[in-house]
Amino acid sequence: MSHVVQGYNPRTGEPFGEPVAKTPDSEVDRIATAAATAFSAWSVVPAADRAVVLEKVADALDAESSLLVETADGETALGVPRLTTELKRTTNQLRLFAEVLREGSYVEATLDTANPDIIPPRPVLRRVLRPLGTVAVFSASNFPFAFSVAGGDTASALASGCSVVVKAHSAHPSTSRETARVVIDALRDAGAPEGVFGIVFGTESGVALVKHPAVRAVGFTGSTGGGRALFDLAQGRPDPIPFYGELGSVNPTVILPGAATADIAAGFAQSLTMGVGQFCTNPGLVFAPESIVPALGEAVAASSGGAMLNERMCDSYKAGTDALAASDLASVVSSGVRPDEAWAVAPLLFSTSVKVFEENLEKLTEEHFGPAALIVTYSEPSELHSVLAKLPGTLTGTVHAAESDHAEAGAIAEILRHVAGRLIFNAWPTGVAVAWGQHHGGPWPSTTNPLHTSVGATSIRRWIAPVTYQSWPDELLPPELQDANPLGIPRRVDGVLVVD
């Protein structure tokens, strides 16, 4: 067994960068223990001061953007424009959480005054959300910055007051090492406790991390199989811990008759092939009238694929799409261009009827990670109601509709909201804005916990848990709960939201 993690250039298949040593269990223990020690100091740093630290980390990443983007392009083949944008999204995430900390409502401070005249009598109760401890973050392959070492899980966990240990993804070890270097140096320069952030490499180190007693929660973005294995590991500990996994998603799109236009076909092909289809929100399942299938096919045929992130993903895509093409469940509508690169694939579009789809739903909702989609044709929109309700949990559900379709669009949205975490109207699901109102989650298997999001301001809730202080003197309370509200944050007092 190799003792190093080696990156590769997906365009050539050749090794890229210097190999990174796998982290032995003894070093995982040291890093996790140091993170737990740092948590004691970091968790009591005032929120406003943590905000300043996050902004300094963002500034440091921006300052090193040229090196980071160049390294990531060599290991992922995602391209400099895409990676430049993604790194800026990553630093914006850090800055968003600085805003969250200063605004303060994320702690959900709740104050109840005493009332001896009700049954049962109510003492003074003051509730607040406090950080859990050390968080293990598993990097994603398809977003080497935004869902990786300094991505949303790390940003939200550090913002909450938790310490973080990242398990780097094996597809881009050099990018992970360089990013971690920038983060660690920036945290040290900003005065954060030593060890508040660490990184480990290798599959075995991830298993050791989830099992380590110092780890109090896990964030994961990746495959359903890998996520399920780690979820079971987290739940099988003597002390089970929260596991927040973002896994597979087919992202159903419904094109209603009035919206079946050439522009919709062009937008679909662009969304399908973005990032070589390696987005968790890729529109892999489309319900559409038969009349638009030729236009969808032409748009996909005119599009180009590219190099997948690694050889395993390339092989998996080819095996899955070859099997579907050889089956009697769907027919190939069109194929796009395959570039002459080592791990490149071509976009593919398949088609089947709503009747065949419903009869073979489990097989035909398998995700083919990459630029492939299945068109399910229907005659009347009402045919979709029963089948949409049977879809597996998914991150997004999209409806394209003309004004004449609005009544049907509303009915379909009511069905989709039970299986999807984000409902999109007349747009495409690729592209997940980092904002207060974002929700990036959904029922199993899209995530392991449909009540939480991995993107947006409220993703911080994964790493904090409620504590109620009963009858404590004011001077011994956290500042968020003191009578004078020294932080000036929004609070709920005797059931009434008060914004100072």
N, C-alpha and C positions, 0 to 999 in steps of 0.2 A: 504494500500500500504506500502510495506517495505521501511524503510528509510536507508537501508544499501545495499551494493553490496557484495555478498558472492561468493567466489570462490569454485570450486568443483574439486575433483580428478576424471578424466574421467575413470580411471581404475576401481574405486570402486563405483563411484556415490556419495561418501560421501563428506561433506563439507571439504574444505581445508583452513587453515589459519584463521586469525581473520577477521571478516567482516569489510568492509570499509564504512564509512558514505557517503551517497550521498551528493553532494554539492548543497546547497540551492541557489536559484537565487540571493540572496543578496551577497553570497560569490563568485558566478560567476562574479557578477558585480565588486566586489572588486579586484579579481584576474585579470580580463580583463583590468580594469582601471590602475592597477599597471603595467601591461605589456605595456600599451600604454605610460605610463610615462617613463618606462625604455627604450622604443624604441627611444625616443628622444636622450638619451645618447648613446645607443648601436649602433645606425645607423651611428654615426659620429666617432666611434672607427676605426682607420685605419685598412684596410684589413689584413695587416700582423699581427697586434695585435689580431684581431679576430681569425686568424689562430692558434695562440698560445693557445688561450682559448679553441678552439675545440680540440686540441691535449691533453690538460689537462683533458678535459671531457672524452676523449677516454681512457687515462691512468687510470683514476679513475674507469671507468667501468671494465677495464681489472683487476684491483686490487681487485675488488669485485666479480669476475666471479664465484667463487665457490658458494657463497650465491645466486647470481642471477640465476644461472643455476639450482641449487637444488630447488629453489622456483618455477621456471617456469616448471620444470618437474612435480612437484606435482600438478600444475594447468592445465597442457596441455597434459601430457602423451606423449610428443613428443620424449622423451628420451634424456639422457645426451649427447651422441655423437652429435646428430643433434643440440641440443641447444647450446652446446659449440661452434660448428662451426658457428651457427647463431650469437652468441654474438660477435665472432671475426669479422664476416662480418659487424656487426653494428659499431664496433670501427674503422674498416677500412674505412667505409663510412665517419665518422667524419674526419679521416686523409686525405681522398681524397679531401674533401672540403677545408681542410687547403691548399692543393696543388693548388686547383682552385683559392683560394684567392691570393696566392703568384704569380701565373702565370698572373692573371689580365685580360685576354681577355673577361671574362664573362660579364664585364660592357659594352662591345662593344663601347669603346670610339671612337668617330668619329669627326674629325675636318675639317671644310671647311673654307678656307680663303676667304676674300672678293673679289668679282669680279664685278665691276660696269659696265663692258662692255657687259654683257649678259642680256637677257630679260627673266624675270624681273631681275633687278640687285640683286646680292647675297651679303648679309652682312656676317660678321663673324658668323658662326654657329658652335656650339660645343654640341654634343649629348652624353648622357651617361645614363646607366640604374641605377636607384636608388631604394632602398628598399621601399616596400609599407606601412608597419606598422606592426600591430599585426596579426599573422597567427594562426588560429585555426586548430589543427591537430587531426584527428580522428584515433585512433589506430585500427589495424587489429587484428582479432582473431587468424589467422593461423601463424603469425610471431610475437611472443610476444616480440621480441627484434628489428628485422630489419625493421619492418613496424609498430612500436609501439612507446612507449614513447620517446626513443632516436633514433628512426629509421631515414630513409632517408628524410622524410618530415621535421622532426625537425632539422636534421643536415643541410639540404640545406637552410632552412629558417633562422636559426641562422647565417649561413655563409653569407647570403645575407645582414645581418644587421637588419633583422626583429626580433621582440620578438615573443614568442611562448606560446600558452596555449593548452595543450594536453587534449583531452577527452579520458580517459582511457577506454579500452574495458572491458565489464562486465565479460568476460570469464577468465580473469587473473588479478583481482584487487590487489592481494598481490605482484605479479611480477611488476605491474605498480607502486605501491607505493614504493617498494624498489628501482626500477630503477630511479624514480623521485627523491628520496632522494639523490642518488649518484650524479645525474646531478645537482641538486640545490646546494649541498655542493661544488661540483667541480667548478661550475660557480662563487660561492661566493669567494672561495679560489683564483680563478684566477683573481678576481677584476672586474667581469662583474657587470653591474648595478642590484641592487636588483629588483626582479620581472620580469626580462627578460624572465624567464621560469616559467610556472605554470602548474598545473594539476587539473582537475575536474573529478568527478565520477558520474555516473548515466545518464540514457537516457535523462531525463529532462534537465540536465545541458548542454548536447550537443545542444539541441534546443535553450536554452538561449544563448549559446555561438555564434551560427550562427547569431542570431538576434541582438547581442550586437553591438552598434554603434562603439565601439573601434576596433572591428575585421574587417580587411581589405581584407582578403582572407582565403579560407578554403582548406585543403588537406584531402582527405578521401580515405580509402581503405576498401571495404566491399561489401555487397550485392547490387544488382541492385535496389531492392525496397527501402532499407534504403538510398542509395546514391541519388536516384531520389527524395525522399522526402526532403532531406536536400538541394539538388540542387535547387528545386523549392522554398524552404524557402530563400535561399541566393539570388535568382533572384527576389523574391517577396518583398524584403526589400524596404523601401523608397529610399535607395541608394544601388542598386544591387552591389554585390561584386563577384569577380572571385571564382568559385568553381571547384577545380580540383579533380575529383573523378575517382578512378580505381574500376570498377564494375565487371560484369560477363564476362566470356570468354570461348569458347568451344575449341579453339586452334586446328584447323584442321591439320591433318597430311595426306599427300599423299604418299603411298608406290607404286612406279612404278614397273612394272614387273621384271626388272633386279635386284631389291633390295629385292624381296620377299624371304628372307632367314630365317633360324632358328635363326641366330644372331640378326636379326631385331626383331623377335618375343620376344626374351629374353630381349632386350633393351626396347622394348615397355612396357612389364610387369613391369620392374624395374621402369620406369618413371611413369607409371600409379599409382603404389602403394606407391611411395615415399611420406613420411609424411601422409600416409593413404589417398592419393589423394587430400589432402587439400592445393593444390597449385593453384594460379590463372593461372598458365601456364600448368596445367595438360592436357595431350593429350586425351581429352574426345571424339574426333570425328576423325575416321581414315577411309580413302578411300583406299581400297586394293583389289588386285585380289582375286577371290574366292579360289585360290590354297593355299594361306597362312593362311586362316581362321583356319584350324585345329591347326597349329603351334601356332598361337596367342592364341587360346583357351587353349592349353596345358600349355603355359607359365603362363597365368592368373590362371588356376586351381592349379598350383604349388606354387602360391604366397600366401602371408598372408596379411590380413587386420590388423586392430588395433582399438584402441579407438579413436572416434572422439573427437573434442575439447570440445563439450558440448552436452547436451541432445537434444537440439533443432536441431542441425546439424545432429545428429544421426537419429532422427525421420524424418527429412526432406529427408535425403538420402534414408531411407527405404521406405517412402511413394512414392517418385519419381520413384525409381527403381521397386517397386512392381507394380505401375501403368503401367510402360512401359512393364514389363513382362506379365501383364494381357491383354495388348492390342494386336491387330492383326497387328501392324506396325513393330514389331521386334521380334526376337526369342532369347532366352538365349543360348549363345554358351557354357559358362562355368562359374563356380563360384569358387573363392579361399577359403582359410581357414579363419574362423572367430574365433579369440581368445576368451577365456572365460573371458571377461572384460565387465564392466557395459555398456559402450556406444560404444562397438565394432561393426564393420561391416565387411562384406566380400567383396573382390573385385568381380566385375561382368562384364561380357563381353556380349554384345548384337550384333546382326547382322541383316541387312536389305539390300535390293537391292537399287541401285542408282535410279531406277524408283520410288519405294515406297518413298524413302527419298525425292526426288524432289517434289513429290505430297503432301507430309506432312512436308515440310521443317520447318515451324514455330514450330510445335509440337516436331519434332525430333532434333531440335537444342536447346532445353531447357537444361540448365546446371544442372547436378546432382552432386553437390559439394561433392566429395569423390572419391573412387577408382573404378569408373564405366566408361565404354567407349562403344561407338557404332561403329561397323565396317560397312561401306557402301561398298558393293561389286560391282565391275564393270568388264566388259569384255574387253573393250578397253579404254585407257586413255582419248581418245577424248570425251567419254561420260561425263567426269567430267567438261568440260569447262563451260557449261552453269550453272551447279549447284553451282560450286565454286564461280562464280560471284554473286550469290544470297545469299551467307552466311551473317549472321549478323557480325558486326564489332568484331574483336578479337585481342587479344594482340599479338598472334604469328600465323605463318603459316609455316609448315614444309614440306619438300620434301625429300624423300629417293630415291636415283637413282643410278644405275650403269652407267658406262661410255656410254653404249649403249642407255641409257635413256636421255642423256643430252639435246637433242633438245626439248624433251617433258617437261623436268624439267624447262627449260627456259620459255616455253610457260605458264606453270602453275604458275611459279613465277610471271610473268607479270599480271596474273589474281589475285593472292593472295595479291599482293602489294596494291590493292585497298581496301582490307578488313582487312589487318593485319598490325600491327606496326613493327614487327620484322620477317624477313624471315630466316629460318634455313635450312641448307643443310646437310643431312646425320648425324644428331645429334638429340637430343630430347629437347623439349622446357623447361622442368623443370631445374631450375638453372638459375638465372639472374645475370650475372657478373656486378659488380659495376665498371664502367669505363667511360672514356670520350666518347666512341663511342656507349654506350648503349642507346637503346630506349625502354622504357616500357610504351607503350600506344597504342592507335588505335582508329578506329571509334566507335561510339556508337553501342552497350552498353558496350564495353570494357572500355572506358573512356568517360568522359563528354567533353573532349577537345583533339582531335586527334593530335594537333600541339605540345603538351607538353609531357614530360616523367616524371614518378615518380621515376625513378632510373637512376643514372649516373650523370656526371658532369653538363650536361645541365638542369637537374631538378631544378637548382637554378633560372632559368628564370621565373618560376611561381611566384616568390615573388618579382620581380623587374620590374619597368616600366620606359619607356624612358622620359627623360627631356632634352630639348634643351635650351642652353644658347645662346642668341643672343646679340652680341656686348658688352659683359661684359669685364671689365678690367681683365687682366691675373691674378692679385693677388687675385681677388675675386672668381675665378673659383675653383671647386674641383680639387685636385691634379691630378686626372686622365686626366684632360683637359688642364692643364697648358702647355705653350709652351715648357718648359724644360723637360716635362715628368719625374718628380721627382721619380715616382714609377717604371719607366722602363718597362711599360707594352706594349703589342702590341696595335697599334692604326691604324685607317684608316684616312689618311690625303689626302684631295682632291681626294678621291676615291681609293687611293693606300694603301694597307696594309703595315705598317711599323713595323718591329720587332726590337726593340733596343737590 
